[in-house]
Amino acid sequence: MPKSNKKKVCIVVSSLANGGAERSSALLSIMLDSLDYKVHVVTILPEIDYKYAGELLNLGEIEKGKSFISKVKKFIIFKNYLKTNNFDFVIDNRSRSSFFREIGVSRLLFNPKKTIYCVRSYNLGTYFVKPKFISRYLYKDAYKIVAVSKQIEEKIIAEYGFNNVTTIYNPVEPIEINNKVTSKPYILFFGRLVDNVKNISLLIQSYYESQLPQKGIDLILLGNGLDINLLKHKVAGLNLKDNVRFVPFMPNPYRYVKAAQFTVLTSHYEGFPRSLIESLALGVPVISVDCMSGPNEIIINEKNGLLVENYNSNALAEAMNRFINDTSLYETCKFNAKKSAEPFSMVSIAKVWKKLLN
């Protein structure tokens, strides 16, 4: 990527660990650094799992308390940091659902004209406070509101009437595979084990209804989350303990992705799911429910994967069966997978960010 820009950019994120938004923020720092922006990353929580670029201000490490006084200290440290560095842009990747906190942040901490607010979920309540007229007031003067899917952009405009919204997709990084997984055949879910978002119960039920257990094809659930015991209980109740394996979260899960027959997404809602584009970038086809938002902007049905009706376990089970039984369909999707991820490469997405910041 060319190096020509010296603008100073501050990326604000909850942490650099665990989630897709956090990984995307880390990748954004690397993209902007490669374009010769002067990048700073500010994290609210101390955890760091993902590689990033630029200077780091880890507020969670500096001030570890959770009391009101600790929060005020963080606020003051951050305010002085912003004043000292006089950034050209602040890119806010945090969730923003706390009424009083966001009034303080958006009006006392950030300069709206220099702030870009990212919206990474179709659940807008995560990023816009209620009542709506407060959010309209807080964000109408922002430099830009960046949605990670077209469907999110359309929903923001419909609900808030903003004219400063655009879409920039999440990028997928060049992926290195350190070693291979050697095991019996399996399909894979990787992400947070939080059932009221990811609806992994639907995946387990559909797997149970499919032919895959009888054909000796396992299901691996890779990740951590609040609902791991609930999901293990469901697996046991369906007598699938010999077929479903739980693998803990790892920052680099790609050896598991690469070796999978295909990956599956069954969420209630998404933003722009990284698991789909990462799978495709590794040449692994995908099956996803048609949830809001992202899957139907990534998957070309029967070309790089299968898109099925949400909340329909029979339809999802049948899609799994098709990938196992219809060799021609599976090979077509596998052949097209990697190329279909190219529009989401870091090189491609970096160009869009550069245009926005210039």
N, C-alpha and C positions, 0 to 999 in steps of 0.2 A: 504494500500500500504506500502511496506517495506521502512524503513528510513535508508539509508546508505551512501548517497552521499553529499559531502560538497562543491561542485563546485559552483561558483558564476555566476549567469545568469542575464542579463539585458534584459527585454522585452520592446521594444519601440513601441508605438502605438499612433495614432493621438489623441484618447481620449478613455474613458471607458464609452461611452454612444452611444445610438441610433442604431448602426449598427451591422450586423452579425460578421464582422471582429473584431470589438471592443469587442463583447461578447466572441468570440473565444479567444482573447488575455487575457481577464480576466480569463477565464477557464484554459488557459495554465499556468497562474501564480499559480492558485490553484493546478493544477496537479503537477507542478514542486516543489512547496512547500511541497506537501504531500510526495514527493520522497526525501525530505531533501536537495534539492538544496537551496542555499541562493539566494532568488529571489528579484530583484528590478524591479519596473515598472516605466518607464518614459513616461509621456503623454505630447504631444505638446499643446493640447487645454485643457481648464480647466474642461470641463464637466465630471462628474462621476455619472453613473447610476448603474453600475454593480458591484457586489461583486468581490473582488480580494484578492490576498495574497501577502505578502512581503512588502518591503519598497517602498514608492511612492515618486517620484520626479515629481511634477506637474508644468512643465515649463509654462503652460498657466496661472496658478495662480500666479506664481512668477513674470512673466513679461507679462503683459496683453496687451501691445500695439501691433499694427500691422505694424508699420513703419519698415524701413530697420534697423534703430538703434536697435529697439527692437529685431528683428530677430538675429542681431549680438550678442546682449547680451545673448539671449537664447543659441546660438551656443557656446559661451564662457563658460557659466555655465555648459552646458552639457559636453563639452570637459573636463573641470576640474573634473567633476563628474566621468567620465569614467577613467580618469587618477588616481584619488584618490582610486577608488574601484578596478581597475585592474581586470575586469571581465574575466572569462574563456570563456564566450560566450555572444555575443549580438544577440538577435533575433529581427529582424526588420520587424514589421507588418504594417508599414506605406504604403500608396500609394507613388509612386516614379516617377512622371511624369515631374518634373521640372528639366530642363537640368542643369542649373548652380548650383542649390541647391544640386542635387545628386552627382555632381562631388565633391563638397565640403564635403558632408557627407561621401561618400564612400572612399575618398582618404585622407581627413584631419581629419575626426572625428573617423571613424571606422577603426579597423584593419581587413582587408579582411580575413585573416587566422582564425580569431575568430568570424566571422560574418555569421549569417544564415539569408538569405533574404526569407521572405514568399511571395508567390504569391497567392492571394485569389480571383482572377477573371480570366475568360477565355479571357477577354479584356486585353491583355498583355500591351497595351499602358498605362494602369494605373500604371504599375509596372516597365516598362523598357523605358528609355528615347530614343528619336530618335536623330540622325540616329543610326541604329542597331550596327554599329561598335563601337560606344561609349559605349553602354550597354555591348557589348562583352568584352570590355576593363575593364569596371567597375566591372563586376561580375564574370569574369572567374576564379579569384583567391579566391572567397568566399569559406568558409568552406563548405557550402551547400546552395543550393536553394531549398526550400521546397514548392512544389505545393500542393494544397488541393484536387486535383483530378488527376486521371491518364491521363485524356484528356488534362489537363493543362500541366502536365509533358511532354507529347508527343509533344504538340505544342511548348513548350519552346525549347526542343531539336531540333525539326525540323527547327525552325526559327533562333536559335542562336548557335546551335552546342555545347552547354555546356555538359560537362561530370560529373557535380557535382549536378545533379538534382535528387530529390526523391519525393515521395508522402507521406504525412501524412494527413489523413482525419481530418476534424473538429470533435471535440467530442460533445457528448450530456450529459448534467449534470443530476444527479438524480433530478427529478422534483417534487416539492411539490405543491399541490393544496390547497389554503387557504379556498376558498369557491366556490360554484358552480354557474354557470349562469343558471338562470331559465327564459326561454323564449320559443317562438315557435321554431320549428326546423329551423336550418340554416346550410349553408356551410360557410367556412371561408378562407379569405386570410389575412395573417399577415406579415407585412414587411414595407419597405419604399414606400410611395405613389409617386414614380418617374416613370412616364410612359415610358420614353425612355430606361429604364432598365427593369422594372417589367412588362410592357405591360399589365397593369390592364384594359385597354380599351378592349383588347381581352377577358378577363374574363367577363367583364360586357356584352359584345355582345353575348358571348356564353351562359351566364346565361339567357339572354333575349330569345335566340333561344331554350332553353331547356324547359322541362315541369315543372321545379321546381317552377316558380312563380305561375302557375296554381294549383300546389299541396300544396301551402302554405309553401314552404321552402324558407326562406330568404337567402340573401347573406350579410355577414358582412365583411367590409373592415377595418381592424384594423391597424392603424399606422398613422404617420404624413409624410408630404412631400410637395414638391413644387407644385404638380399637383392635390391637393385635390379639388380645385375649378373646374378645367377642368373635373375631374371625376364626380363631382356632376352635372355638366352641362350635361354630357353624360347620366347619370342616369335619369335626368329630361327629356331629349329628347326622351328617350325610355319609358317614363311613368312608371318608376320603383321606384319612390320615396317612395312608400309604401312597397317595397320589399327589398331595399338595404339600409343598415345602416352603417354609418361611426362611428367608435369608435377610440378615440385618442390613440396614442402610450402609452404603459405602459411597464416598465422593465420586469414585470412578466405577460405575457398574457395567462398563461397556463390554467386558468379556462375557458377562451373562447375556447381554443384549445380542451380541454377535452370534452366539451359539444357539439362540432361540429359534424355534420354527417360525414363530411370529410373536408380536407383542399385542396386548389388548388394553383398551381404555374404556371404562364404563361409567365415567363421572356423571354426577347430577349436573354440574356446570364446570366450565374451565375458563381459561383466558385464551392462551395460545399454547397448547400442551407441548412441552419440550420432549416428553417421552416419544411422541409420534415422529417429530422431525429427527430426533437422535436415532431412532430405530431405522428410519428410511435412509439416513446418511450412512449407516452401516450396512445397507443392502438388505435389511430385514423388513418384510412386508408387515402391515399392521391391520388390525380390526378395531374399529371404534364405534361406539354409539354416536348418534348424531345429536350431541348435546350442544348447548350454547356455552361457549363459542370456540371456534378454532378448527375442529375436525373437518368440517366441510370446506374449509379454506386450505386444507392440507391434503386430504385424501381425494383422489380421483377414483371413484368406485370402479372396482374390477380392473384397474390399471396399476395402482401401487398399493392397494389395500381394499378393504370392504367397509362400507359405512352402513350401519343398521339402525333401525328404529330404537330409540331409547326405552328403557324399562320393559323390554320384551325379551324375556329369557329364552323363549323358543327361537326367536329370530337370531339371537346371538349364538345359541347352540348350533343352529343350522349353518351360520357363517363359519364357525369353527370346523364343522364337518366338511364344508365345501373346500376349505383350505387343505384339509388332510386327504380328501378323496378325489378332488379335481386337480390332477397334476398340472394340466395345461393352465388353468386359472392361477394356481399358486406360482408357477414358474414365470408367468407374465408379470405378476405383481412383484415378484422378487427381482426380475430383470429391470423393471422400471424404477425400483425403489430409490436407489442412490441418486439417479439423475433428477428425480422429482424433488429432492431436498436441496438442489443447487440454488434455487432462488432464496433460500434461507441461510446461505453461507455467511460467514462473518464478513467476507469481502463485499458481498452484495448489500448486506444490511448496513455496513459501515458507510457506504456511499449515501444511503438515505439519511443517516444521522448527520453526516457532513453537510448535506444540502440544507437540512433544518437549522443547524448551528451557524451556518454562514449567511 
